[in-house]
């Protein structure tokens, strides 16, 4: 029998479904990474970050509750 590598689909089927706690932990890690990337982008592009803050403030000022 030839040595066959499992495909991506086979690997997904072989793994048991993840628990809610694992999903939350993975999501928390993703959100931490996303926040870190945003902070880095704000540091390296201060003018763009300031403009984005100003736009957000304007949106909040003109928002009607």
Secondary structure as GFF3:
##gff-version 3
##sequence-region A 1 65
A	DSSP	alpha_helix	8	14	.	.	.	ID=ss1
A	DSSP	alpha_helix	20	44	.	.	.	ID=ss2
A	DSSP	alpha_helix	46	62	.	.	.	ID=ss3
###
